[in-house]
Amino acid sequence: MTVGRFNIELLEAFVAVAEAGNVTHAGTKLNRTQPCVSTQLRRLEERVGKPLIERTARTMNLTPAGRILYQHATEILRSHEEARLRLSAPELTGTVHVGLPEWYATGQLQSIFCNFVRIHPNVKLEMTVADSATLHDMLTNNEINLAIALVSASKPEPDGVVEESLHWAVSDSCPLTDPLPLILFNQPCPFREMAFATLARAGRQWYERITTTSVAAAQVAVMSGAGIGILPSGALMEGLTLLKEQDGFPPLPATQLAIYTQTTTPSPIVDYLEEHLQDLLKNAITPRSALAGKTQPDLRVV
């Protein structure tokens, strides 16, 4: 059997459905109607010659052929988008210094910056990894040009705030009786006050067992069973257990991230990067591949 040529719009519809989990949400993401997306899925299946999605009255799942195509389709679309950006992007030359929270220093969000310099080979990228308070100070002192940082009440309200979930994370060997041993980040980390207020409302007692400036150190401490960590989704690791309300751990409020830039030093590079980073930031935080399988670590929810 010969598979027909792939069409970019058909692949976009297929990947959007795989990541959204249903046709309606995929259509909203693509700004296409639900019948249009359904028709494009059907046309793609006709070209492949095999069903890609198994549909029942209540669920949708990728078939084995669908999982194979999803892996290749995401790479095709990534390459297509990179080519489109390179051909349409302005000629940028110079240096841009960006700041990232530590738990985003690796993975999808960092790859966004790496793709940016591939698209703009005459741009030098300098990257600082630090806590959000430090990044805000560096912006104020004009030491960096752009930062993705936790929203600060002392700063002007930014545009395009993106929310990320916080979780109670432990290993199986950690005791869950009061007083609870907590693994926390140093002041002025906002996770601390969120955890304290939530535990106080639940009538739980706690003490700080380990305090650190390092996300990696906190992850190791939680994995070792030394205590309960308060970690954002981007810092979760395979093998951790996430505690829920039925375990006596009420939901934590979501954190808020935003893109901040200097106001005193305008730069075409920073303007262009900020413009294209907002949607990419949302995609980096939002869980993907609803049908295609997990992209987050294999976590245990109790």
KEKE-3310 file (N, C-alpha, C; in steps of 0.2 Angstrom, whole numbers, plus 5000, padded with zeros to 4 digits):
npx = (5004:5003:5006:4998:5003:5008:4998:5001:4990:4982:4989:4991:4978:4976:4987:4983:4970:4975:4982:4973:4963:4950:4939:4932:4939:4951:4948:4945:4958:4964:4957:4947:4932:4922:4916:4925:4938:4935:4933:4945:4953:4947:4950:4964:4966:4961:4971:4982:4977:4973:4965:4967:4962:4953:4936:4923:4907:4910:4924:4941:4954:4971:4975:4987:4993:4991:4998:5011:5011:5009:5021:5030:5023:5023:5036:5037:5029:5035:5047:5042:5036:5048:5055:5046:5046:5060:5060:5051:5055:5062:5079:5090:5102:5114:5115:5106:5100:5093:5082:5078:5067:5073:5068:5063:5075:5079:5073:5057:5055:5067:5072:5065:5071:5083:5079:5076:5088:5093:5085:5089:5103:5113:5111:5117:5114:5112:5110:5103:5100:5090:5081:5065:5064:5077:5079:5069:5076:5088:5082:5078:5090:5095:5103:5099:5089:5076:5065:5057:5047:5040:5025:5026:5020:5024:5028:5023:5007:5008:5006:4997:4997:5002:4996:5002:5001:5003:5010:5009:5022:5029:5039:5037:5042:5041:5035:5018:5012:5008:5020:5022:5036:5044:5050:5058:5059:5071:5067:5063:5053:5037:5030:5032:5023:5011:5010:5011:4999:4989:4991:4988:4974:4969:4972:4984:5000:5017:5035:5050:5061:5071:5079:5082:5091:5090:5082:5085:5092:5081:5072:5080:5080:5066:5064:5072:5064:5065:5056:5041:5038:5035:5031:5031:5023:5032:5043:5042:5046:5049:5042:5038:5025:5009:5000:4983:4967:4960:4969:4972:4978:4975:4971:4984:4985:4987:5002:5008:5015:5025:5030:5043:5051:5064:5061:5069:5078:5075:5074:5075:5077:5073:5060:5055:5057:5049:5036:5034:5035:5025:5014:5021:5026:5014:5011:5022:5019:5006:4999:5002:4997:4985:4978:4989:4997:5006:5016:5021:5031:5030:5019:5013:4997:4989)
npy = (4994:5011:5026:5042:5058:5070:5083:5100:5107:5096:5088:5098:5098:5085:5084:5094:5089:5077:5083:5091:5083:5082:5086:5098:5107:5107:5113:5126:5130:5130:5139:5135:5127:5115:5105:5107:5103:5089:5084:5086:5077:5065:5065:5064:5052:5044:5046:5040:5028:5020:5019:5033:5038:5031:5031:5033:5034:5041:5043:5046:5039:5037:5026:5013:5016:5030:5034:5032:5041:5053:5055:5058:5068:5079:5083:5086:5097:5106:5108:5114:5126:5132:5134:5143:5154:5158:5162:5173:5181:5196:5203:5201:5207:5206:5205:5197:5195:5184:5179:5164:5154:5142:5129:5128:5128:5118:5107:5110:5124:5130:5125:5133:5145:5141:5137:5149:5156:5148:5151:5165:5167:5177:5182:5183:5174:5176:5168:5168:5158:5159:5163:5170:5183:5187:5188:5198:5209:5210:5214:5227:5233:5233:5222:5211:5208:5202:5192:5177:5176:5173:5181:5197:5207:5219:5224:5232:5227:5213:5209:5195:5184:5168:5153:5141:5125:5121:5109:5097:5086:5071:5057:5039:5035:5045:5052:5056:5063:5075:5085:5091:5088:5100:5104:5118:5133:5146:5162:5176:5167:5164:5152:5148:5155:5152:5139:5139:5146:5138:5126:5130:5134:5121:5116:5110:5105:5110:5110:5117:5108:5106:5120:5128:5136:5130:5121:5109:5103:5103:5094:5082:5080:5078:5066:5058:5056:5065:5075:5084:5092:5108:5110:5117:5112:5111:5106:5094:5076:5060:5046:5053:5056:5063:5073:5074:5082:5073:5067:5075:5087:5101:5109:5118:5136:5141:5146:5161:5165:5177:5186:5198:5213:5225:5242:5253:5251:5250:5237:5229:5215:5210:5215:5207:5194:5194:5195:5183:5174:5172:5164:5152:5150:5147:5135:5128:5126:5121:5105:5092:5082:5074:5063:5056:5051:5052:5067:5072:5068:5052:5051:5047:5048:5050)
npz = (5000:4996:5004:5003:4998:5011:5018:5025:5032:5035:5043:5053:5058:5063:5073:5082:5086:5093:5103:5109:5113:5109:5095:5094:5103:5097:5085:5089:5093:5081:5075:5066:5060:5068:5060:5049:5054:5057:5044:5038:5046:5041:5028:5029:5035:5024:5015:5022:5023:5033:5049:5060:5072:5085:5088:5100:5108:5119:5120:5113:5105:5099:5086:5083:5071:5071:5082:5077:5067:5073:5080:5069:5063:5072:5071:5058:5057:5066:5059:5048:5053:5058:5046:5040:5049:5048:5035:5035:5045:5052:5048:5061:5071:5084:5102:5115:5131:5141:5155:5165:5175:5186:5185:5172:5165:5157:5144:5135:5135:5135:5123:5115:5115:5109:5096:5092:5090:5080:5070:5069:5065:5067:5079:5096:5110:5127:5142:5158:5173:5186:5202:5203:5209:5209:5195:5192:5199:5191:5179:5182:5185:5172:5168:5162:5147:5145:5153:5159:5172:5189:5193:5200:5213:5216:5203:5188:5181:5171:5153:5146:5156:5162:5169:5181:5188:5206:5216:5230:5233:5236:5241:5242:5255:5264:5279:5283:5294:5306:5315:5299:5288:5279:5263:5257:5247:5248:5255:5244:5240:5233:5234:5247:5256:5250:5253:5267:5271:5265:5272:5285:5284:5283:5296:5298:5305:5304:5299:5294:5286:5276:5268:5253:5239:5227:5214:5209:5221:5230:5223:5224:5238:5240:5233:5241:5252:5262:5265:5262:5246:5238:5223:5206:5191:5181:5188:5192:5194:5188:5197:5209:5221:5221:5232:5237:5241:5248:5255:5265:5261:5255:5238:5231:5227:5210:5202:5194:5179:5168:5154:5155:5151:5148:5150:5147:5138:5122:5110:5094:5093:5106:5106:5095:5100:5111:5106:5099:5109:5118:5115:5114:5126:5133:5127:5131:5145:5146:5148:5135:5121:5123:5118:5112:5122:5138:5141:5152:5167:5174:5186:5202:5208:5223)
capx = (5000:5006:5003:4998:5007:5005:4997:5002:4984:4979:4994:4990:4972:4978:4991:4978:4965:4979:4984:4967:4959:4943:4939:4930:4945:4956:4945:4946:4965:4966:4952:4943:4925:4922:4916:4931:4943:4933:4934:4952:4955:4945:4955:4971:4965:4961:4978:4986:4975:4972:4962:4971:4959:4947:4931:4917:4902:4913:4931:4944:4961:4975:4977:4994:4996:4990:5004:5017:5010:5009:5028:5032:5019:5025:5043:5036:5026:5040:5052:5038:5036:5055:5056:5041:5049:5066:5059:5047:5058:5067:5086:5091:5109:5116:5115:5100:5102:5087:5082:5073:5067:5078:5064:5063:5081:5080:5067:5054:5055:5074:5072:5062:5077:5088:5076:5076:5095:5094:5082:5092:5110:5117:5110:5120:5110:5115:5105:5104:5095:5090:5075:5061:5066:5084:5077:5066:5081:5092:5079:5078:5097:5097:5108:5096:5084:5070:5064:5051:5047:5034:5022:5027:5015:5028:5029:5016:5003:5010:5001:4998:4999:5001:4996:5005:4999:5008:5008:5012:5025:5033:5041:5033:5045:5040:5029:5013:5009:5010:5021:5024:5043:5043:5056:5055:5064:5072:5064:5056:5049:5030:5028:5032:5017:5005:5010:5009:4992:4985:4991:4985:4967:4968:4973:4990:5006:5023:5041:5055:5066:5076:5078:5087:5090:5091:5077:5088:5092:5074:5070:5083:5077:5059:5065:5075:5060:5067:5051:5036:5040:5030:5034:5027:5022:5038:5049:5040:5050:5046:5042:5035:5018:5006:4995:4977:4963:4958:4975:4973:4982:4971:4974:4987:4984:4992:5007:5008:5021:5024:5036:5045:5056:5067:5058:5073:5083:5072:5078:5071:5078:5069:5053:5053:5057:5043:5030:5034:5037:5019:5010:5026:5026:5008:5012:5027:5016:5000:5000:5001:4996:4979:4977:4995:5001:5009:5022:5024:5034:5025:5018:5008:4992:4986)
capy = (5000:5017:5031:5048:5064:5073:5090:5103:5108:5090:5087:5102:5096:5079:5085:5098:5084:5073:5086:5094:5077:5082:5090:5105:5111:5107:5118:5132:5131:5131:5144:5131:5125:5107:5100:5107:5098:5082:5083:5086:5071:5060:5066:5062:5044:5042:5046:5035:5021:5017:5024:5036:5039:5027:5035:5030:5039:5045:5044:5046:5037:5036:5020:5012:5020:5036:5036:5033:5047:5059:5057:5061:5075:5085:5085:5090:5104:5110:5110:5119:5132:5135:5137:5149:5160:5160:5166:5179:5185:5202:5202:5203:5206:5208:5201:5197:5192:5182:5175:5159:5151:5136:5123:5129:5129:5112:5105:5113:5131:5131:5123:5138:5150:5138:5138:5157:5158:5145:5156:5171:5165:5183:5185:5180:5173:5175:5165:5167:5154:5161:5163:5176:5189:5189:5190:5205:5214:5210:5218:5233:5235:5233:5217:5207:5211:5199:5187:5174:5176:5173:5188:5201:5212:5226:5226:5233:5221:5211:5206:5188:5180:5161:5150:5134:5122:5119:5102:5093:5081:5067:5050:5034:5034:5051:5052:5062:5065:5081:5091:5089:5090:5103:5106:5124:5137:5152:5169:5178:5162:5165:5146:5147:5158:5148:5132:5140:5148:5132:5121:5133:5133:5114:5114:5105:5108:5109:5113:5118:5103:5108:5126:5128:5140:5125:5117:5102:5100:5101:5088:5076:5080:5075:5059:5054:5055:5069:5079:5086:5098:5111:5110:5118:5106:5110:5103:5087:5071:5053:5043:5057:5055:5069:5072:5077:5084:5067:5065:5081:5092:5105:5111:5124:5140:5141:5151:5165:5167:5182:5189:5204:5216:5231:5248:5259:5250:5246:5233:5225:5208:5209:5216:5201:5188:5194:5194:5176:5170:5172:5158:5147:5149:5144:5128:5124:5125:5117:5098:5091:5075:5071:5056:5053:5049:5057:5070:5074:5063:5047:5053:5043:5052:5046)
capz = (5000:4995:5007:4999:5001:5017:5018:5031:5035:5037:5049:5059:5061:5067:5079:5086:5090:5097:5109:5113:5116:5105:5088:5096:5106:5091:5080:5093:5093:5074:5072:5061:5063:5070:5053:5045:5057:5056:5037:5037:5049:5037:5022:5031:5035:5017:5012:5025:5021:5039:5054:5065:5079:5087:5091:5103:5110:5124:5120:5107:5106:5094:5084:5082:5065:5073:5087:5073:5063:5078:5081:5063:5061:5076:5069:5051:5059:5069:5054:5043:5057:5058:5039:5039:5053:5045:5028:5036:5051:5050:5049:5067:5073:5091:5108:5119:5137:5144:5161:5165:5182:5186:5183:5165:5161:5152:5141:5130:5135:5133:5116:5111:5114:5105:5090:5090:5088:5074:5065:5068:5066:5069:5086:5101:5116:5134:5147:5165:5176:5193:5205:5200:5213:5206:5188:5192:5200:5185:5174:5185:5184:5165:5167:5157:5142:5145:5158:5161:5179:5192:5193:5206:5215:5216:5197:5184:5179:5164:5148:5144:5162:5161:5175:5181:5194:5211:5219:5235:5230:5241:5239:5246:5261:5268:5284:5282:5300:5309:5311:5292:5286:5272:5259:5254:5244:5252:5254:5244:5236:5235:5236:5254:5259:5248:5257:5274:5271:5264:5278:5291:5284:5284:5302:5299:5308:5299:5301:5288:5287:5272:5264:5248:5233:5221:5212:5209:5228:5232:5220:5227:5245:5240:5231:5246:5257:5268:5267:5257:5242:5235:5216:5201:5186:5177:5192:5194:5192:5188:5203:5214:5223:5222:5237:5235:5246:5252:5259:5270:5258:5250:5232:5231:5221:5204:5201:5188:5175:5163:5151:5157:5147:5150:5148:5146:5132:5117:5106:5089:5095:5112:5104:5091:5104:5116:5102:5097:5115:5122:5113:5115:5134:5135:5125:5136:5151:5145:5146:5128:5119:5127:5115:5110:5128:5143:5140:5158:5170:5176:5193:5205:5212:5228)
cpx = (5004:5003:5004:5002:5004:5004:4997:4996:4981:4983:4992:4983:4973:4981:4986:4973:4969:4981:4979:4963:4952:4944:4937:4935:4950:4954:4946:4953:4967:4962:4949:4937:4926:4921:4922:4937:4941:4934:4941:4955:4953:4949:4962:4971:4964:4967:4983:4984:4973:4969:4967:4969:4953:4942:4925:4913:4905:4920:4934:4951:4965:4976:4985:4997:4996:4996:5010:5017:5011:5017:5031:5029:5021:5032:5042:5033:5031:5045:5048:5038:5043:5056:5052:5044:5055:5065:5055:5050:5062:5074:5088:5099:5110:5116:5109:5102:5095:5088:5077:5073:5071:5074:5062:5069:5083:5073:5064:5055:5062:5075:5070:5067:5082:5086:5077:5083:5097:5091:5085:5100:5115:5116:5114:5115:5114:5110:5107:5098:5095:5082:5072:5063:5073:5083:5074:5071:5086:5089:5079:5085:5099:5103:5105:5091:5077:5070:5057:5051:5040:5031:5023:5022:5018:5029:5022:5013:5005:5004:5002:5000:4997:5001:4999:5003:5005:5006:5012:5015:5029:5035:5037:5036:5044:5034:5024:5009:5012:5015:5024:5031:5042:5050:5054:5061:5065:5068:5067:5052:5042:5027:5027:5025:5011:5004:5008:5002:4987:4985:4987:4977:4965:4969:4979:4995:5012:5029:5046:5061:5072:5074:5083:5085:5089:5085:5079:5089:5086:5071:5073:5081:5071:5060:5068:5070:5061:5061:5046:5038:5034:5033:5029:5027:5029:5044:5047:5044:5046:5047:5039:5028:5015:5000:4989:4973:4961:4963:4976:4977:4978:4974:4978:4985:4989:4996:5006:5014:5020:5031:5037:5051:5059:5062:5062:5078:5079:5076:5074:5072:5073:5061:5050:5052:5051:5037:5029:5034:5030:5016:5015:5026:5020:5008:5017:5024:5010:5002:4998:4999:4991:4978:4983:4999:5004:5015:5025:5027:5028:5024:5013:5004:4989:4980)
cpy = (5006:5023:5038:5053:5068:5081:5094:5104:5102:5088:5091:5100:5090:5080:5089:5093:5080:5076:5089:5089:5077:5087:5097:5109:5112:5113:5125:5135:5133:5137:5141:5128:5117:5103:5101:5102:5091:5080:5082:5079:5065:5060:5063:5054:5041:5041:5041:5028:5017:5022:5026:5037:5034:5031:5031:5035:5044:5047:5044:5044:5036:5028:5019:5016:5028:5039:5036:5039:5053:5061:5060:5068:5080:5087:5089:5097:5109:5113:5115:5126:5136:5138:5143:5155:5162:5164:5173:5184:5191:5200:5205:5202:5209:5203:5202:5193:5190:5178:5170:5156:5144:5130:5123:5129:5123:5111:5110:5120:5133:5130:5129:5143:5147:5138:5145:5158:5154:5149:5162:5170:5171:5186:5180:5180:5172:5173:5165:5163:5156:5161:5170:5182:5192:5192:5197:5210:5215:5215:5225:5237:5235:5228:5212:5210:5209:5193:5184:5173:5175:5181:5191:5206:5219:5228:5228:5227:5219:5209:5198:5183:5173:5157:5143:5132:5121:5113:5100:5087:5077:5060:5045:5033:5040:5051:5058:5064:5071:5080:5088:5092:5093:5104:5112:5128:5143:5158:5172:5173:5163:5158:5145:5149:5155:5142:5134:5142:5142:5127:5124:5133:5126:5112:5109:5109:5106:5112:5113:5113:5104:5115:5127:5133:5136:5121:5110:5099:5099:5095:5082:5075:5076:5068:5055:5052:5059:5074:5080:5092:5101:5113:5112:5112:5105:5107:5096:5082:5064:5050:5046:5055:5062:5069:5076:5079:5079:5065:5070:5086:5096:5107:5118:5129:5140:5147:5155:5167:5172:5183:5196:5207:5223:5237:5253:5257:5246:5243:5229:5218:5206:5210:5209:5195:5188:5193:5187:5171:5168:5165:5151:5145:5146:5136:5124:5122:5120:5110:5096:5084:5071:5064:5053:5050:5054:5060:5073:5068:5058:5047:5049:5048:5048:5049)
cpz = (5000:4999:5003:5002:5007:5016:5024:5035:5038:5043:5055:5062:5066:5073:5084:5090:5094:5103:5113:5116:5112:5099:5090:5098:5101:5086:5083:5092:5086:5071:5066:5064:5064:5064:5049:5047:5056:5048:5035:5040:5044:5031:5023:5032:5029:5014:5015:5024:5027:5044:5058:5072:5079:5090:5094:5105:5115:5124:5113:5108:5099:5092:5084:5077:5067:5078:5083:5069:5067:5079:5075:5062:5065:5074:5062:5053:5062:5064:5049:5047:5057:5051:5038:5043:5050:5039:5030:5041:5048:5051:5056:5069:5080:5096:5112:5125:5141:5151:5162:5173:5181:5183:5176:5161:5156:5150:5136:5129:5133:5126:5112:5110:5109:5097:5087:5087:5081:5068:5064:5070:5068:5076:5091:5107:5122:5138:5154:5169:5184:5196:5202:5203:5210:5199:5188:5194:5195:5180:5176:5184:5177:5164:5162:5153:5143:5150:5158:5168:5182:5193:5200:5207:5215:5209:5193:5181:5172:5159:5148:5150:5160:5168:5175:5188:5199:5214:5225:5233:5236:5237:5244:5254:5266:5272:5282:5288:5302:5315:5304:5291:5279:5269:5255:5251:5248:5250:5248:5240:5238:5236:5243:5257:5256:5252:5264:5275:5270:5269:5284:5290:5285:5291:5303:5302:5304:5302:5295:5290:5282:5268:5259:5243:5227:5220:5212:5216:5231:5229:5223:5234:5245:5238:5236:5252:5263:5269:5261:5253:5240:5228:5211:5196:5183:5181:5194:5191:5192:5195:5209:5215:5224:5227:5235:5242:5251:5256:5265:5267:5252:5244:5234:5225:5216:5204:5195:5185:5170:5160:5153:5153:5150:5147:5145:5140:5127:5112:5101:5091:5101:5110:5100:5095:5108:5112:5101:5103:5119:5121:5115:5122:5136:5133:5129:5142:5151:5144:5139:5127:5123:5124:5114:5116:5132:5140:5146:5162:5173:5184:5196:5209:5217:5231)
residu = (MET:THR:VAL:GLY:ARG:PHE:ASN:ILE:GLU:LEU:LEU:GLU:ALA:PHE:VAL:ALA:VAL:ALA:GLU:ALA:GLY:ASN:VAL:THR:HIS:ALA:GLY:THR:LYS:LEU:ASN:ARG:THR:GLN:PRO:CYS:VAL:SER:THR:GLN:LEU:ARG:ARG:LEU:GLU:GLU:ARG:VAL:GLY:LYS:PRO:LEU:ILE:GLU:ARG:THR:ALA:ARG:THR:MET:ASN:LEU:THR:PRO:ALA:GLY:ARG:ILE:LEU:TYR:GLN:HIS:ALA:THR:GLU:ILE:LEU:ARG:SER:HIS:GLU:GLU:ALA:ARG:LEU:ARG:LEU:SER:ALA:PRO:GLU:LEU:THR:GLY:THR:VAL:HIS:VAL:GLY:LEU:PRO:GLU:TRP:TYR:ALA:THR:GLY:GLN:LEU:GLN:SER:ILE:PHE:CYS:ASN:PHE:VAL:ARG:ILE:HIS:PRO:ASN:VAL:LYS:LEU:GLU:MET:THR:VAL:ALA:ASP:SER:ALA:THR:LEU:HIS:ASP:MET:LEU:THR:ASN:ASN:GLU:ILE:ASN:LEU:ALA:ILE:ALA:LEU:VAL:SER:ALA:SER:LYS:PRO:GLU:PRO:ASP:GLY:VAL:VAL:GLU:GLU:SER:LEU:HIS:TRP:ALA:VAL:SER:ASP:SER:CYS:PRO:LEU:THR:ASP:PRO:LEU:PRO:LEU:ILE:LEU:PHE:ASN:GLN:PRO:CYS:PRO:PHE:ARG:GLU:MET:ALA:PHE:ALA:THR:LEU:ALA:ARG:ALA:GLY:ARG:GLN:TRP:TYR:GLU:ARG:ILE:THR:THR:THR:SER:VAL:ALA:ALA:ALA:GLN:VAL:ALA:VAL:MET:SER:GLY:ALA:GLY:ILE:GLY:ILE:LEU:PRO:SER:GLY:ALA:LEU:MET:GLU:GLY:LEU:THR:LEU:LEU:LYS:GLU:GLN:ASP:GLY:PHE:PRO:PRO:LEU:PRO:ALA:THR:GLN:LEU:ALA:ILE:TYR:THR:GLN:THR:THR:THR:PRO:SER:PRO:ILE:VAL:ASP:TYR:LEU:GLU:GLU:HIS:LEU:GLN:ASP:LEU:LEU:LYS:ASN:ALA:ILE:THR:PRO:ARG:SER:ALA:LEU:ALA:GLY:LYS:THR:GLN:PRO:ASP:LEU:ARG:VAL:VAL)
# end
